[in-house]
Amino acid sequence: MSKGSGKPTGGAPAGTAAQRKAKVQAAGSTSSSGPSRVMVAAVVLVVAIIAVVVVVVLNGRSDKPSGTAVPTGAAGMGAVWVDPASRGVTGKPVVTVYEDFRCPVCKLVEAGVGPVLRRLADEKAIELRYGFKTVIDSKVGGHSSRTAASDALCAADQGAYPAYHEQLFANQPEEPNPYTDAELNALAPKAGLSGTQLQAWQRCADAGTYDAYVASVEDTSFQAGVTGTPAIYLGGTPVNWGAYTDQTGSSWDTTGFEQLLRSGTVPADRVENSLPTLKD
Amino acid sequence: MLGLLARVVLGGVLIAAGALKVTEPDVAARAVQAYQVLPYDLAATVGHALPVVEIIVGLLLVVGLFTRVSAVVASLLMLAFLVGIGQAWARGLSIDCGCFGGGGQVAPGQTRYVSEIARDLGLLACGLWLVRRPRSVASVDARWGGRAGDVG
């Protein structure tokens, strides 16, 4: 390189620029023999457009799983899922838990108030619903929040939802690691499934039967403003569950939480202000 | 030399940003949706396409091919990012820009709007410099001997 070509590009008089250009050309230009700039520009543009289209089409498929299976207990695609113990329960406080099996805080909340929720649902004191979210998939990648939820619904088909749900949180991988398929498969026997039930669960899981349903719930709830997990709603009102635990989430006021759920209404000082109020 | 510096900085950042996002399309889609500007499905498509565009424009800038057109596109991208981040801040959303992967909602105290805007302003300055003075050393445009503004 000649010394002149290293000068700043700003403020050079026209003569200097022309000299520099001549030097650059002399230093090995291919302008006369190579392809024209217009040709190269056309090729670059076409390649760029093809690359964008291919990526958009492929990603659109991975993002939106095909499938139309709606689990028993959900009114349709995008609708929350009613816990098996709460089917047919009417006139009781409606508690909706939005959770992601990969989310560490969900595990914390599950450990704290999960048993209360389970007991109240089994006693028919509340109508318990779940909204399966895939927040961690969307933050760190992968699809195992979605797969875990789909597999939990497969377990529900075999009557083993509460046990599989419990196993999922008990064996939650440390963020940002995903659940592997092998890990999810190993949880089914631990949740008490065996024989033909286990086989049916495995077929359901291998087919990703409820992937599309779980994705639809994530989409619907995100658009409604439930963007993070865990979120606990009593009726349409978001509960500030943090008010029932200490800073570390290790000790919980389960009695107070149970009273809140049984009352069916959230006092103003227990409303979670970062979440929207939902219908129902 | 300033032209080369602007190319490498702007192009390098675009390549890095694109490469970190292109392998996680769902994350990229959610990051765009979190801005709450575009319709939900369109935002997902933009999220999927953006990393590819960033990588292509970044490569063109680093090698110095069609510098002016690439710089125009890169500057428009930076303007769009600035508008997106600015409106999120103004509307009181709590999101990460998702510029280098990740993104989406964060806790209200964890936003970094000031540094994100400062960075994008700096990159916009690089882009505008190259739009005005696309010719620079160690570029394909220069070796080609044509004027960098002719086509690119």
Interface residues (C-beta under 8 A of the other chain):
Chain A: M1 S5 G6 K7 P8 T9 G10 A17 K21 V24 Q25 A27 G28 S29 T30 S31 G34 R37 V38 V40 A41 V44 A48 A51 V52 V55 V56 N59 G60 S62 D63 V135 D137 S138 K139 V140 G141 H143 D219 F222 Q223 T227 G228 S274
Chain B: M1 L2 G3 V22 T23 E24 P25 D26 V27 A29 R30 Q33 A34 Y40 A44 T45 H48 A49 P51 V52 V53 I56 L60 L65 F66 V69 G102 G103 G104 Q105 P108 R133 R135 S136 V137 A142 R143 W144 G145 G146 D150 V151 G152
